[in-house]
């Protein structure tokens, strides 16, 4: 273990978490190239790398930069945002079940985004402009409303993990029913597009989907990493955190807002890709061997998980599956495992 000093601040660097991040970054680069190679016009790895470095033919440049690179980057960025969001939630709530999927944030963002999809035509809004501006904004607003509701309803002189999870399950049910209601009252064609979006898909993603998620990560990842010491204190409980000089309520509220914004923007870009935010922090925790989910490790592993799932979804069958189907199939057994383990720990 080594120490890194930046002015008055110092950071401990452990070899194992750094090794995990390094390996995950290599895996990200490999998955990015492989994901761009696959399609109706197959490309070799050399052709993909040549285009990414500024070369290649016009056809290769068009296929890579306009058709496949935006999709791959959207998957990478969405997975990173969900991984970081889940890590923050699980540390703040001190519960491995805490994630945007369970706490209602994802479905809240979904309800906001579906309202734009289903009513864009009836309000005279051009679909393209709605996707560029209205969809991310509505997803962000819906996620923020759901997150604030969960926090307000779960507050009882502090936040207790299981109470927040139970409240989140209730908000999830309400937001899901609102979403289904919007689907029934909207135009049939718009409702069909919304149903495809609700499965969580990277199909047809363009640069207009990359920019909002990239912007959110560029701002919020440094904020989250800067608050890493606060997360380290919060895992010991409110009284201990206050004894360490942490303004618990303010710190917790700020970190939850960061997590909600990340999950909402990711959901608005690619739909509710379930279980990524739930599983990624626990995978990063076990790989890194740390006391709490590592933030940057969760960022990188989240990108790996979504890109790998999308690659499986595109190649396992003759038809292309939404990436959310693969993550749901893999994540549902993991959720049941967490529930069983939490119940056993509660009995001890």
C-alpha positions, 0 to 999 in steps of 0.5 A: 500500500502506498500513499498519494499526497495532493497538497493537504490531502492524502490518499491510500493506494492499495495494490489489489484494487488498482490491479482490479481497475487496470484489468477491468480497463483492459477488458473495457478496451477489448469489449469496445473493439469487439463490440464495434467489430460485430454487425451486418458489415463485419470488421476486423480488429485492425480495421476498428483500431485503424479508424479509432486512430484516425485512419480507415476507408470512408465506409469503415469510418462511417460504420464505426463512428456513426453506427457502432461507436455511439452504441458502444460508448453509450453502453460503457457510460451507462454501465459506469453511471449505474455502477457508481450510483449503486456503490454510493447507495449501498455505502450510504444506506449500508445495505447491499440491497440498496440500488436505484432498481430497488429504491424506485429511482429507475422506475421513477426515471422510466415514468418520466421518460415514458411520459415524453415518449407516449405524449410527444406525438399528441403534443406536437413535439418532433420525436428527434427533439424530444429524444435530444432534450425532453427525454433526458430531462424527463428521466432526470426529473422523474428519478429525482422525484422518486429519490426524494420521495424515498428519502423523505418517507424513510427518514425517522431521525436518520436513515435505516437501511431496511426501512429505506429499502422497503419504502423504495419497493413501495415507490417502485410499485407506484412508479411502475403502475404510473408507467403502465397507465401512461402506456395504456392512454398513449398512442399505440405506436408511441406505447410500442416504442416505449415498451421497447425502451422499457426493456433496456436497450442499446439498439439505435443509440447515437451521439445524442445519447452519449453526450448527456451521460458523458457530461453527467459522469464528467461532473459527478465522478470527481464529486463522488471520488472527492466525497470518498472519505465521507462515504468511509465515515458513513459506513460506521453509523451516524454517531461515529460519523458525527464524532469524526466531524462529518455533517451526516445529514448534509453529506448523505443528502448530497451523495444521494442526489449524486447517485439519483442523478447518475441513475436517472441520466443513465436510464433516460439514455438506455432505458431501465437496464436492471440489476447492474447497479445492484450487482456491480458494487458487490462484484467490485467489493469482492474483487478488490477485497475492500471493506466497502464497494470501491467507487472507481472500481464500480465505475469501470466494472459497471461498464464492463458488465453492460458491454459484456451483456450487450455482446451476449445479447447480440450474439447468443441468438439469431435475433438481437435481444435488448441488453436489459433482458440479459442483465435481468436473467443474470441479476434475478438469481443474484437478488434472491441470493442477497435476500436469503443472505440478508435474512440469515444475517438478520437471524444471527 
